[in-house]
Each structure stands twice: as C-alpha cells, then as structure tokens.
C-alpha cells in the first residue's frame, strides 16, 4: 500500500507541474523592463499586486468576480493567482480560459498584463463545490508575479468567508 501511495503521489506531483507550466507559462522574468533602475530588488523589478472583487454562493455554486491591481512601480506582463476553497471542488468544472484546476480544492488563473499603477482584466470564475456546504472560505494569493518582487503581501493574500445565502461578499 505504501508503494502504491508513493507512486500515486509522484504522478500527482508530475501532473501538477504540467498544469503549472500550462497556466503559468515559462519561468522567464516577464515584464522585467528596466529592472536595473530604481524600484528593482536584487535585479528583479518590483510590483505590488492586489486583488479586489466580490463572490457569492448559492446551492454549492460559488461565483467570483475579481479584478487584479498593480500598485507598481513596474508593470507585470502576466501573473498567476491561486483560488483555494476550504471545501473540495466537485469533480467536473467549467473553468474559463487561463484557469486550471490544481488539486482537490484549488484553481490557478492567469491575470494577464498588469500595468504599473493600473488595473487588469476582471476574472470571472464559477465553481461547483462537492455537496452543498453552508459556508466556505476562499483563500486568494499570488503564486507567480511575472518575475517581479512583491514586498507587500498584505493586499495580495486574503481569505473571504462566504455563506450559502446568495448574498454578495466584497473584498
């Protein structure tokens, strides 16, 4: 049994790596223009990513509308945000382009370009949870910042509690 678990875990790690490459893209320093000037940290550009939006849940279906923001000082060509639910996701999901499932409770989504001191495109993600929990917590965090360094994690890592009432929760 231990050998079987080890082989399954190894296969899942390999699958997660393939999904990460497909969603995140190559690991190059995207948006690294001007990295040697002021605002660069150790040769990498500095950006300050944040996420603002709302979500609601009704009958085990959670809908999220979220807009990424970059406070700068450098723009980011692309970034990846992780959406992690406290309850497992249903097996079948219809995720938007640029999003991929990452395990039983998480989805990774590309943000697209985030200009310095600007807003990105709004992400609309709807998922079905396994069963119909009365409440769920959504954790939001940046897992790849396009090669930029973000020293302020107070605004790109958050948790939002949503109750299965159909009410909208703003963050």
OpenMM code with the backbone's topology and positions (N, CA, C; nanometers):
from openmm import Vec3, app, unit

residues = "UNK UNK UNK UNK UNK UNK UNK UNK UNK UNK UNK UNK UNK UNK UNK UNK UNK UNK UNK UNK UNK UNK UNK UNK UNK UNK UNK UNK UNK UNK UNK UNK UNK UNK UNK UNK UNK UNK UNK UNK UNK UNK UNK UNK UNK UNK UNK UNK UNK UNK UNK UNK UNK UNK UNK UNK UNK UNK UNK UNK UNK UNK UNK UNK UNK UNK UNK UNK UNK UNK UNK UNK UNK UNK UNK UNK UNK UNK UNK UNK UNK UNK UNK UNK UNK UNK UNK UNK UNK UNK UNK UNK UNK UNK UNK UNK UNK UNK UNK UNK UNK UNK UNK UNK UNK UNK UNK UNK UNK UNK UNK UNK UNK UNK UNK UNK UNK UNK UNK UNK UNK UNK UNK UNK UNK UNK UNK UNK UNK UNK UNK UNK UNK UNK UNK UNK UNK UNK UNK UNK UNK UNK UNK UNK UNK UNK UNK UNK UNK UNK UNK UNK UNK UNK UNK UNK UNK UNK UNK UNK UNK UNK UNK UNK UNK UNK UNK UNK UNK UNK UNK".split()
positions = [
    Vec3(0.0821, -0.1194, 0.0000),
    Vec3(0.0000, 0.0000, 0.0000),
    Vec3(0.0864, 0.1255, 0.0000),
    Vec3(0.1938, 0.1252, 0.0787),
    Vec3(0.2816, 0.2405, 0.0863),
    Vec3(0.3443, 0.2685, -0.0504),
    Vec3(0.3848, 0.1626, -0.1223),
    Vec3(0.4434, 0.1801, -0.2546),
    Vec3(0.3406, 0.2399, -0.3507),
    Vec3(0.2177, 0.1926, -0.3458),
    Vec3(0.1120, 0.2447, -0.4319),
    Vec3(0.0872, 0.3921, -0.4025),
    Vec3(0.0811, 0.4297, -0.2736),
    Vec3(0.0597, 0.5694, -0.2367),
    Vec3(0.1746, 0.6558, -0.2872),
    Vec3(0.2951, 0.6070, -0.2763),
    Vec3(0.4110, 0.6810, -0.3262),
    Vec3(0.4038, 0.7031, -0.4757),
    Vec3(0.3625, 0.5999, -0.5511),
    Vec3(0.3518, 0.6132, -0.6960),
    Vec3(0.2399, 0.7099, -0.7337),
    Vec3(0.1266, 0.7046, -0.6639),
    Vec3(0.0163, 0.7969, -0.6923),
    Vec3(0.0584, 0.9392, -0.6604),
    Vec3(0.1229, 0.9606, -0.5460),
    Vec3(0.1678, 1.0947, -0.5090),
    Vec3(0.2667, 1.1475, -0.6113),
    Vec3(0.3585, 1.0632, -0.6579),
    Vec3(0.4545, 1.1044, -0.7605),
    Vec3(0.3858, 1.1434, -0.8893),
    Vec3(0.2841, 1.0686, -0.9286),
    Vec3(0.2101, 1.1003, -1.0502),
    Vec3(0.1356, 1.2325, -1.0346),
    Vec3(0.0782, 1.2577, -0.9163),
    Vec3(0.0074, 1.3833, -0.8934),
    Vec3(0.1020, 1.5019, -0.8962),
    Vec3(0.2219, 1.4868, -0.8392),
    Vec3(0.3199, 1.5944, -0.8425),
    Vec3(0.3575, 1.6243, -0.9862),
    Vec3(0.3795, 1.5211, -1.0676),
    Vec3(0.4115, 1.5410, -1.2086),
    Vec3(0.2982, 1.6100, -1.2814),
    Vec3(0.1757, 1.5710, -1.2536),
    Vec3(0.0592, 1.6332, -1.3165),
    Vec3(0.0488, 1.7795, -1.2749),
    Vec3(0.0709, 1.8085, -1.1476),
    Vec3(0.0645, 1.9471, -1.1001),
    Vec3(0.1704, 2.0325, -1.1692),
    Vec3(0.2882, 1.9768, -1.1938),
    Vec3(0.3932, 2.0511, -1.2622),
    Vec3(0.3516, 2.0843, -1.4051),
    Vec3(0.2883, 1.9895, -1.4744),
    Vec3(0.2418, 2.0141, -1.6108),
    Vec3(0.1344, 2.1216, -1.6104),
    Vec3(0.0402, 2.1149, -1.5157),
    Vec3(-0.0656, 2.2160, -1.5063),
    Vec3(-0.0038, 2.3519, -1.4766),
    Vec3(0.0936, 2.3572, -1.3861),
    Vec3(0.1559, 2.4845, -1.3510),
    Vec3(0.2249, 2.5470, -1.4718),
    Vec3(0.2947, 2.4678, -1.5511),
    Vec3(0.3613, 2.5213, -1.6691),
    Vec3(0.2579, 2.5699, -1.7695),
    Vec3(0.1480, 2.4957, -1.7856),
    Vec3(0.0445, 2.5353, -1.8806),
    Vec3(-0.0216, 2.6660, -1.8388),
    Vec3(-0.0439, 2.6858, -1.7092),
    Vec3(-0.1106, 2.8069, -1.6620),
    Vec3(-0.0113, 2.9216, -1.6446),
    Vec3(0.1016, 2.8924, -1.5850),
    Vec3(0.1948, 2.9979, -1.5505),
    Vec3(0.2801, 3.0435, -1.6665),
    Vec3(0.3033, 2.9583, -1.7634),
    Vec3(0.3901, 2.9934, -1.8742),
    Vec3(0.5345, 2.9705, -1.8356),
    Vec3(0.6256, 3.0084, -1.9237),
    Vec3(0.7672, 2.9888, -1.8946),
    Vec3(0.8092, 3.0722, -1.7745),
    Vec3(0.9124, 3.0278, -1.7085),
    Vec3(0.9546, 3.0925, -1.5840),
    Vec3(1.0466, 3.2110, -1.6074),
    Vec3(1.0410, 3.2720, -1.7226),
    Vec3(1.1257, 3.3870, -1.7510),
    Vec3(1.0771, 3.5107, -1.6788),
    Vec3(1.1636, 3.6129, -1.6680),
    Vec3(1.1265, 3.7355, -1.5971),
    Vec3(1.0392, 3.8253, -1.6822),
    Vec3(0.9131, 3.7878, -1.7025),
    Vec3(0.8211, 3.8673, -1.7833),
    Vec3(0.8034, 4.0046, -1.7226),
    Vec3(0.8017, 4.1051, -1.8049),
    Vec3(0.7813, 4.2418, -1.7566),
    Vec3(0.9010, 4.2982, -1.6848),
    Vec3(1.0201, 4.2453, -1.7107),
    Vec3(1.1392, 4.2877, -1.6393),
    Vec3(1.2069, 4.4075, -1.7033),
    Vec3(1.1375, 4.4832, -1.7853),
    Vec3(1.1946, 4.6007, -1.8484),
    Vec3(1.2348, 4.7005, -1.7405),
    Vec3(1.3555, 4.7491, -1.7474),
    Vec3(1.4013, 4.8494, -1.6532),
    Vec3(1.4326, 4.7940, -1.5154),
    Vec3(1.4628, 4.6673, -1.5045),
    Vec3(1.4852, 4.6056, -1.3748),
    Vec3(1.6068, 4.6610, -1.3031),
    Vec3(1.7016, 4.7167, -1.3747),
    Vec3(1.8232, 4.7650, -1.3105),
    Vec3(1.8050, 4.9044, -1.2519),
    Vec3(1.6929, 4.9693, -1.2770),
    Vec3(1.6724, 5.1046, -1.2272),
    Vec3(1.6060, 5.1037, -1.0896),
    Vec3(1.5732, 5.2218, -1.0402),
    Vec3(1.5107, 5.2343, -0.9077),
    Vec3(1.3840, 5.1501, -0.9014),
    Vec3(1.3593, 5.0891, -0.7871),
    Vec3(1.2422, 5.0044, -0.7706),
    Vec3(1.2718, 4.8581, -0.7974),
    Vec3(1.3936, 4.8260, -0.8381),
    Vec3(1.4306, 4.6873, -0.8607),
    Vec3(1.4849, 4.6293, -0.7305),
    Vec3(1.4567, 4.5028, -0.7064),
    Vec3(1.5026, 4.4347, -0.5869),
    Vec3(1.5901, 4.3187, -0.6303),
    Vec3(1.7206, 4.3271, -0.6027),
    Vec3(1.8113, 4.2189, -0.6409),
    Vec3(1.8092, 4.1918, -0.7905),
    Vec3(1.7931, 4.2937, -0.8738),
    Vec3(1.7911, 4.2768, -1.0184),
    Vec3(1.6543, 4.2478, -1.0755),
    Vec3(1.5549, 4.2224, -0.9912),
    Vec3(1.4188, 4.1957, -1.0389),
    Vec3(1.3339, 4.3208, -1.0179),
    Vec3(1.2405, 4.3469, -1.1093),
    Vec3(1.1531, 4.4628, -1.0904),
    Vec3(1.0618, 4.4424, -0.9699),
    Vec3(1.0151, 4.5509, -0.9143),
    Vec3(0.9244, 4.5435, -0.8003),
    Vec3(0.7840, 4.5831, -0.8435),
    Vec3(0.6854, 4.5063, -0.8014),
    Vec3(0.5449, 4.5363, -0.8270),
    Vec3(0.4691, 4.5077, -0.6977),
    Vec3(0.3536, 4.5667, -0.6849),
    Vec3(0.2710, 4.5455, -0.5665),
    Vec3(0.1317, 4.5053, -0.6133),
    Vec3(0.1061, 4.3738, -0.6171),
    Vec3(-0.0197, 4.3210, -0.6678),
    Vec3(-0.1257, 4.3164, -0.5579),
    Vec3(-0.2487, 4.3400, -0.5960),
    Vec3(-0.3634, 4.3357, -0.5043),
    Vec3(-0.4824, 4.2787, -0.5804),
    Vec3(-0.5806, 4.2272, -0.5069),
    Vec3(-0.6991, 4.1690, -0.5686),
    Vec3(-0.8238, 4.2236, -0.4991),
    Vec3(-0.9192, 4.2698, -0.5805),
    Vec3(-1.0433, 4.3272, -0.5301),
    Vec3(-1.1596, 4.2617, -0.6038),
    Vec3(-1.2658, 4.2323, -0.5330),
    Vec3(-1.3789, 4.1727, -0.6021),
    Vec3(-1.4936, 4.1399, -0.5098),
    Vec3(-1.5762, 4.0472, -0.5574),
    Vec3(-1.6897, 4.0014, -0.4789),
    Vec3(-1.7167, 3.8563, -0.5159),
    Vec3(-1.7803, 3.7857, -0.4248),
    Vec3(-1.8192, 3.6479, -0.4514),
    Vec3(-1.9480, 3.6175, -0.3781),
    Vec3(-2.0166, 3.5175, -0.4257),
    Vec3(-2.1412, 3.4733, -0.3638),
    Vec3(-2.1573, 3.3257, -0.3873),
    Vec3(-2.2370, 3.2617, -0.3008),
    Vec3(-2.2589, 3.1177, -0.3095),
    Vec3(-2.4080, 3.0901, -0.2968),
    Vec3(-2.4543, 2.9975, -0.3796),
    Vec3(-2.5947, 2.9572, -0.3774),
    Vec3(-2.6026, 2.8111, -0.4209),
    Vec3(-2.6479, 2.7244, -0.3314),
    Vec3(-2.6649, 2.5830, -0.3646),
    Vec3(-2.5364, 2.5107, -0.3988),
    Vec3(-2.4243, 2.5483, -0.3365),
    Vec3(-2.2971, 2.4829, -0.3622),
    Vec3(-2.2234, 2.5364, -0.4833),
    Vec3(-2.2777, 2.6377, -0.5488),
    Vec3(-2.2101, 2.7023, -0.6622),
    Vec3(-2.1563, 2.8365, -0.6135),
    Vec3(-2.0262, 2.8591, -0.6337),
    Vec3(-1.9618, 2.9834, -0.5926),
    Vec3(-1.9223, 3.0600, -0.7183),
    Vec3(-1.9593, 3.1860, -0.7217),
    Vec3(-1.9215, 3.2726, -0.8329),
    Vec3(-1.8333, 3.3840, -0.7797),
    Vec3(-1.7253, 3.4098, -0.8525),
    Vec3(-1.6249, 3.5089, -0.8146),
    Vec3(-1.6029, 3.6040, -0.9314),
    Vec3(-1.6021, 3.7323, -0.9024),
    Vec3(-1.5612, 3.8352, -0.9980),
    Vec3(-1.4528, 3.9146, -0.9270),
    Vec3(-1.3323, 3.9119, -0.9845),
    Vec3(-1.2174, 3.9709, -0.9171),
    Vec3(-1.1324, 4.0469, -1.0187),
    Vec3(-1.0884, 4.1653, -0.9790),
    Vec3(-1.0029, 4.2460, -1.0655),
    Vec3(-0.8673, 4.2642, -0.9982),
    Vec3(-0.7595, 4.2215, -1.0648),
    Vec3(-0.6259, 4.2427, -1.0087),
    Vec3(-0.5817, 4.3879, -1.0297),
    Vec3(-0.4992, 4.4338, -0.9382),
    Vec3(-0.4457, 4.5690, -0.9442),
    Vec3(-0.2967, 4.5630, -0.9166),
    Vec3(-0.2205, 4.6499, -0.9813),
    Vec3(-0.0770, 4.6592, -0.9587),
    Vec3(-0.0465, 4.8022, -0.9163),
    Vec3(0.0001, 4.8170, -0.7919),
    Vec3(0.0355, 4.9491, -0.7405),
    Vec3(0.1733, 4.9938, -0.7886),
    Vec3(0.2457, 4.9080, -0.8637),
    Vec3(0.3750, 4.9437, -0.9219),
    Vec3(0.4913, 4.9220, -0.8269),
    Vec3(0.6055, 4.9751, -0.8600),
    Vec3(0.6326, 5.0755, -0.9620),
    Vec3(0.6521, 5.0196, -1.1042),
    Vec3(0.6642, 4.8879, -1.1216),
    Vec3(0.6826, 4.8300, -1.2539),
    Vec3(0.5585, 4.7535, -1.2972),
    Vec3(0.5369, 4.7451, -1.4267),
    Vec3(0.4295, 4.6642, -1.4817),
    Vec3(0.4691, 4.5174, -1.4823),
    Vec3(0.3708, 4.4314, -1.4912),
    Vec3(0.3912, 4.2871, -1.4946),
    Vec3(0.3217, 4.2338, -1.6209),
    Vec3(0.3935, 4.1565, -1.7019),
    Vec3(0.3357, 4.1037, -1.8259),
    Vec3(0.2268, 4.0003, -1.7986),
    Vec3(0.2370, 3.9285, -1.6883),
    Vec3(0.1386, 3.8265, -1.6514),
    Vec3(0.1695, 3.7828, -1.5092),
    Vec3(0.0698, 3.7356, -1.4385),
    Vec3(0.0869, 3.6824, -1.3036),
    Vec3(-0.0126, 3.5685, -1.2875),
    Vec3(0.0017, 3.4930, -1.1800),
    Vec3(-0.0901, 3.3823, -1.1523),
    Vec3(-0.1409, 3.3935, -1.0101),
    Vec3(-0.2724, 3.3837, -0.9961),
    Vec3(-0.3373, 3.3884, -0.8656),
    Vec3(-0.3943, 3.2500, -0.8355),
    Vec3(-0.3830, 3.2098, -0.7091),
    Vec3(-0.4396, 3.0820, -0.6649),
    Vec3(-0.5672, 3.1114, -0.5879),
    Vec3(-0.6723, 3.0394, -0.6224),
    Vec3(-0.8002, 3.0455, -0.5524),
    Vec3(-0.8168, 2.9117, -0.4825),
    Vec3(-0.8179, 2.9136, -0.3491),
    Vec3(-0.8210, 2.7887, -0.2727),
    Vec3(-0.9409, 2.7880, -0.1796),
    Vec3(-1.0311, 2.6905, -0.2008),
    Vec3(-1.1529, 2.6794, -0.1219),
    Vec3(-1.1316, 2.5870, -0.0034),
    Vec3(-1.2034, 2.6129, 0.1063),
    Vec3(-1.1927, 2.5286, 0.2255),
    Vec3(-1.2705, 2.3987, 0.2089),
    Vec3(-1.3573, 2.3911, 0.1095),
    Vec3(-1.4328, 2.2685, 0.0789),
    Vec3(-1.3848, 2.2159, -0.0563),
    Vec3(-1.3891, 2.0843, -0.0759),
    Vec3(-1.3443, 2.0306, -0.2051),
    Vec3(-1.4364, 2.0707, -0.3200),
    Vec3(-1.3750, 2.0858, -0.4359),
    Vec3(-1.4494, 2.1173, -0.5572),
    Vec3(-1.5140, 1.9913, -0.6127),
    Vec3(-1.6266, 2.0069, -0.6805),
    Vec3(-1.6883, 1.8935, -0.7495),
    Vec3(-1.5908, 1.8436, -0.8562),
    Vec3(-1.6055, 1.7184, -0.8960),
    Vec3(-1.5131, 1.6608, -0.9928),
    Vec3(-1.5133, 1.7353, -1.1262),
    Vec3(-1.6306, 1.7684, -1.1773),
    Vec3(-1.6393, 1.8361, -1.3068),
    Vec3(-1.6537, 1.9862, -1.2865),
    Vec3(-1.5712, 2.0626, -1.3595),
    Vec3(-1.5730, 2.2081, -1.3528),
    Vec3(-1.5647, 2.2645, -1.4941),
    Vec3(-1.6269, 2.3776, -1.5149),
    Vec3(-1.6125, 2.4532, -1.6392),
    Vec3(-1.5386, 2.5808, -1.6045),
    Vec3(-1.4088, 2.5783, -1.6241),
    Vec3(-1.3258, 2.6928, -1.5878),
    Vec3(-1.3010, 2.7804, -1.7102),
    Vec3(-1.2863, 2.9100, -1.6894),
    Vec3(-1.2594, 3.0000, -1.8023),
    Vec3(-1.1188, 2.9784, -1.8581),
    Vec3(-1.0959, 3.0250, -1.9795),
    Vec3(-0.9624, 3.0186, -2.0395),
    Vec3(-0.8632, 3.0879, -1.9474),
    Vec3(-0.7455, 3.0308, -1.9337),
    Vec3(-0.6439, 3.0884, -1.8468),
    Vec3(-0.6497, 3.0373, -1.7046),
    Vec3(-0.7440, 2.9482, -1.6753),
    Vec3(-0.7549, 2.8896, -1.5415),
    Vec3(-0.7411, 2.7382, -1.5519),
    Vec3(-0.6811, 2.6774, -1.4509),
    Vec3(-0.6651, 2.5327, -1.4458),
    Vec3(-0.6780, 2.4864, -1.3023),
    Vec3(-0.7347, 2.3706, -1.2876),
    Vec3(-0.7512, 2.3118, -1.1548),
    Vec3(-0.6148, 2.2703, -1.1012),
    Vec3(-0.5966, 2.2859, -0.9717),
    Vec3(-0.4714, 2.2496, -0.9062),
    Vec3(-0.5044, 2.1778, -0.7761),
    Vec3(-0.5380, 2.0508, -0.7874),
    Vec3(-0.5724, 1.9732, -0.6696),
    Vec3(-0.7215, 1.9714, -0.6431),
    Vec3(-0.7581, 1.9165, -0.5285),
    Vec3(-0.8989, 1.8953, -0.4944),
    Vec3(-0.9716, 2.0243, -0.4569),
    Vec3(-0.8963, 2.1282, -0.4167),
    Vec3(-0.9607, 2.2498, -0.3639),
    Vec3(-0.9125, 2.3794, -0.4272),
    Vec3(-0.8285, 2.3736, -0.5282),
    Vec3(-0.7674, 2.4967, -0.5787),
    Vec3(-0.7750, 2.5093, -0.7305),
    Vec3(-0.7730, 2.6348, -0.7738),
    Vec3(-0.7701, 2.6703, -0.9156),
    Vec3(-0.6637, 2.7792, -0.9312),
    Vec3(-0.5831, 2.7685, -1.0366),
    Vec3(-0.4853, 2.8708, -1.0707),
    Vec3(-0.5365, 2.9474, -1.1916),
    Vec3(-0.5249, 3.0812, -1.1885),
    Vec3(-0.5705, 3.1636, -1.3006),
    Vec3(-0.4649, 3.2676, -1.3365),
    Vec3(-0.4469, 3.2878, -1.4662),
    Vec3(-0.3600, 3.3940, -1.5161),
    Vec3(-0.4338, 3.5264, -1.5021),
    Vec3(-0.3601, 3.6301, -1.4690),
    Vec3(-0.4203, 3.7625, -1.4575),
    Vec3(-0.4129, 3.8400, -1.5883),
    Vec3(-0.3176, 3.8062, -1.6732),
    Vec3(-0.2891, 3.8891, -1.7901),
    Vec3(-0.2010, 4.0051, -1.7470),
    Vec3(-0.1776, 4.0965, -1.8378),
    Vec3(-0.0889, 4.2097, -1.8115),
    Vec3(-0.1459, 4.3001, -1.7027),
    Vec3(-0.0559, 4.3467, -1.6161),
    Vec3(-0.0930, 4.4401, -1.5087),
    Vec3(0.0013, 4.5604, -1.5172),
    Vec3(-0.0455, 4.6702, -1.5756),
    Vec3(0.0403, 4.7875, -1.5880),
    Vec3(0.0718, 4.8468, -1.4508),
    Vec3(0.1838, 4.9165, -1.4416),
    Vec3(0.2191, 4.9848, -1.3159),
    Vec3(0.1109, 5.0861, -1.2843),
    Vec3(0.0696, 5.0907, -1.1591),
    Vec3(-0.0367, 5.1814, -1.1138),
    Vec3(-0.1636, 5.1657, -1.1978),
    Vec3(-0.1978, 5.0404, -1.2286),
    Vec3(-0.3155, 5.0167, -1.3108),
    Vec3(-0.3898, 4.8903, -1.2725),
    Vec3(-0.4983, 4.8672, -1.3447),
    Vec3(-0.5869, 4.7534, -1.3207),
    Vec3(-0.5752, 4.6539, -1.4342),
    Vec3(-0.5964, 4.5268, -1.4028),
    Vec3(-0.6010, 4.4216, -1.5031),
    Vec3(-0.7444, 4.3923, -1.5425),
    Vec3(-0.7618, 4.2887, -1.6221),
    Vec3(-0.8966, 4.2498, -1.6646),
    Vec3(-0.9658, 4.1744, -1.5522),
    Vec3(-1.0957, 4.1871, -1.5440),
    Vec3(-1.1738, 4.1195, -1.4409),
    Vec3(-1.1799, 3.9700, -1.4702),
    Vec3(-1.1513, 3.8892, -1.3691),
    Vec3(-1.1616, 3.7439, -1.3790),
    Vec3(-1.2989, 3.7026, -1.3285),
    Vec3(-1.3694, 3.6237, -1.4070),
    Vec3(-1.4988, 3.5699, -1.3653),
    Vec3(-1.4840, 3.4183, -1.3589),
    Vec3(-1.4920, 3.3641, -1.2380),
    Vec3(-1.4734, 3.2208, -1.2166),
    Vec3(-1.5922, 3.1673, -1.1372),
    Vec3(-1.6547, 3.0636, -1.1887),
    Vec3(-1.7648, 2.9971, -1.1178),
    Vec3(-1.7247, 2.8514, -1.0975),
    Vec3(-1.7391, 2.8034, -0.9753),
    Vec3(-1.7065, 2.6633, -0.9452),
    Vec3(-1.8230, 2.5998, -0.8711),
    Vec3(-1.8273, 2.4690, -0.8790),
    Vec3(-1.9233, 2.3900, -0.8014),
    Vec3(-1.8453, 2.3190, -0.6927),
    Vec3(-1.8981, 2.3261, -0.5721),
    Vec3(-1.8366, 2.2558, -0.4599),
    Vec3(-1.8982, 2.1168, -0.4494),
    Vec3(-1.8241, 2.0250, -0.3908),
    Vec3(-1.8777, 1.8915, -0.3657),
    Vec3(-1.9802, 1.9048, -0.2534),
    Vec3(-2.1015, 1.8590, -0.2805),
    Vec3(-2.2087, 1.8751, -0.1827),
    Vec3(-2.2580, 2.0181, -0.1836),
    Vec3(-2.3239, 2.0562, -0.0781),
    Vec3(-2.3730, 2.1931, -0.0649),
    Vec3(-2.3401, 2.2449, 0.0749),
    Vec3(-2.2143, 2.2828, 0.0981),
    Vec3(-2.1770, 2.3320, 0.2310),
    Vec3(-2.2499, 2.4628, 0.2634),
    Vec3(-2.2741, 2.4870, 0.3907),
    Vec3(-2.3427, 2.6079, 0.4353),
    Vec3(-2.2516, 2.7308, 0.4264),
    Vec3(-2.1208, 2.7081, 0.4299),
    Vec3(-2.0247, 2.8168, 0.4202),
    Vec3(-1.8943, 2.7637, 0.3645),
    Vec3(-1.8152, 2.8535, 0.3098),
    Vec3(-1.6834, 2.8167, 0.2571),
    Vec3(-1.5928, 2.9385, 0.2698),
    Vec3(-1.4654, 2.9131, 0.2892),
    Vec3(-1.3664, 3.0199, 0.2905),
    Vec3(-1.2858, 3.0108, 0.1623),
    Vec3(-1.2688, 3.1240, 0.0958),
    Vec3(-1.1866, 3.1313, -0.0246),
    Vec3(-1.0566, 3.2015, 0.0110),
    Vec3(-0.9453, 3.1331, -0.0093),
    Vec3(-0.8129, 3.1926, 0.0073),
    Vec3(-0.7632, 3.2399, -0.1283),
    Vec3(-0.7115, 3.3611, -0.1335),
    Vec3(-0.6620, 3.4212, -0.2571),
    Vec3(-0.5170, 3.4601, -0.2337),
    Vec3(-0.4274, 3.4156, -0.3236),
    Vec3(-0.2882, 3.4581, -0.3115),
    Vec3(-0.2166, 3.4491, -0.4451),
    Vec3(-0.1158, 3.5325, -0.4612),
    Vec3(-0.0327, 3.5331, -0.5807),
    Vec3(0.0682, 3.4203, -0.5690),
    Vec3(0.0763, 3.3356, -0.6712),
    Vec3(0.1774, 3.2295, -0.6701),
    Vec3(0.2896, 3.2582, -0.7681),
    Vec3(0.2681, 3.3498, -0.8612),
    Vec3(0.3721, 3.3908, -0.9549),
    Vec3(0.3441, 3.5341, -0.9940),
    Vec3(0.4407, 3.6199, -0.9754),
    Vec3(0.4232, 3.7619, -1.0019),
    Vec3(0.4918, 3.8095, -1.1282),
    Vec3(0.5039, 3.7221, -1.2280),
    Vec3(0.5628, 3.7633, -1.3545),
    Vec3(0.7097, 3.7970, -1.3445),
    Vec3(0.7789, 3.7429, -1.2470),
    Vec3(0.9207, 3.7708, -1.2290),
    Vec3(0.9472, 3.8914, -1.1406),
    Vec3(0.8426, 3.9604, -1.1002),
    Vec3(0.8591, 4.0780, -1.0151),
    Vec3(0.8603, 4.0375, -0.8678),
    Vec3(0.9198, 4.1207, -0.7870),
    Vec3(0.9228, 4.1020, -0.6424),
    Vec3(0.8117, 4.1861, -0.5816),
    Vec3(0.7332, 4.1252, -0.4940),
    Vec3(0.6255, 4.1955, -0.4245),
    Vec3(0.6547, 4.1873, -0.2757),
    Vec3(0.6962, 4.3006, -0.2170),
    Vec3(0.7318, 4.3004, -0.0746),
    Vec3(0.6123, 4.3285, 0.0160),
    Vec3(0.4975, 4.3616, -0.0418),
    Vec3(0.3790, 4.3926, 0.0376),
    Vec3(0.2742, 4.2830, 0.0159),
    Vec3(0.2721, 4.1831, 0.1013),
    Vec3(0.1772, 4.0722, 0.0856),
    Vec3(0.0472, 4.0941, 0.1638),
    Vec3(0.0292, 4.2116, 0.2232),
    Vec3(-0.0954, 4.2392, 0.2949),
    Vec3(-0.2144, 4.2530, 0.2012),
    Vec3(-0.1904, 4.2849, 0.0730),
    Vec3(-0.3015, 4.3071, -0.0180),
    Vec3(-0.3138, 4.2025, -0.1290),
    Vec3(-0.2249, 4.1052, -0.1340),
    Vec3(-0.2386, 4.0007, -0.2363),
    Vec3(-0.2586, 3.8624, -0.1745),
    Vec3(-0.2770, 3.8570, -0.0459),
    Vec3(-0.3091, 3.7326, 0.0249),
    Vec3(-0.4252, 3.7629, 0.1188),
    Vec3(-0.5361, 3.6977, 0.0950),
    Vec3(-0.6507, 3.7219, 0.1822),
    Vec3(-0.7423, 3.6010, 0.1848),
    Vec3(-0.8291, 3.6011, 0.2840),
    Vec3(-0.9309, 3.4969, 0.2965),
    Vec3(-1.0662, 3.5643, 0.3106),
    Vec3(-1.1647, 3.5073, 0.2409),
    Vec3(-1.3002, 3.5627, 0.2432),
    Vec3(-1.3966, 3.4508, 0.2794),
    Vec3(-1.4787, 3.4732, 0.3807),
    Vec3(-1.5822, 3.3782, 0.4199),
    Vec3(-1.7089, 3.4119, 0.3432),
    Vec3(-1.7716, 3.3107, 0.2823),
    Vec3(-1.8960, 3.3317, 0.2097),
    Vec3(-1.9967, 3.2276, 0.2573),
    Vec3(-2.1169, 3.2740, 0.2855),
    Vec3(-2.2236, 3.1858, 0.3310),
    Vec3(-2.3143, 3.1498, 0.2133),
    Vec3(-2.3763, 3.0336, 0.2185),
    Vec3(-2.4643, 2.9877, 0.1105),
    Vec3(-2.6018, 3.0539, 0.1234),
    Vec3(-2.6022, 3.1860, 0.0965),
    Vec3(-2.7258, 3.2631, 0.1074),
    Vec3(-2.7591, 3.3366, -0.0225),
    Vec3(-2.6655, 3.3374, -0.1163),
    Vec3(-2.6836, 3.4140, -0.2386),
    Vec3(-2.6404, 3.5589, -0.2225),
    Vec3(-2.6032, 3.5984, -0.0990),
    Vec3(-2.5571, 3.7358, -0.0749),
    Vec3(-2.4171, 3.7541, -0.1298),
    Vec3(-2.3844, 3.8764, -0.1714),
    Vec3(-2.2540, 3.9103, -0.2259),
    Vec3(-2.1603, 3.9553, -0.1145),
    Vec3(-2.0376, 3.9042, -0.1161),
    Vec3(-1.9345, 3.9404, -0.0180),
    Vec3(-1.8224, 4.0110, -0.0922),
    Vec3(-1.7886, 4.1311, -0.0481),
    Vec3(-1.6922, 4.2166, -0.1169),
    Vec3(-1.5579, 4.2106, -0.0433),
    Vec3(-1.4507, 4.2080, -0.1195),
    Vec3(-1.3151, 4.2113, -0.0614),
    Vec3(-1.2286, 4.3072, -0.1407),
] * unit.nanometer
topology = app.Topology()
chain = topology.addChain("A")
for resn in residues:
    res = topology.addResidue(resn, chain)
    for name in ("N", "CA", "C"):
        topology.addAtom(name, app.Element.getBySymbol(name[0]), res)
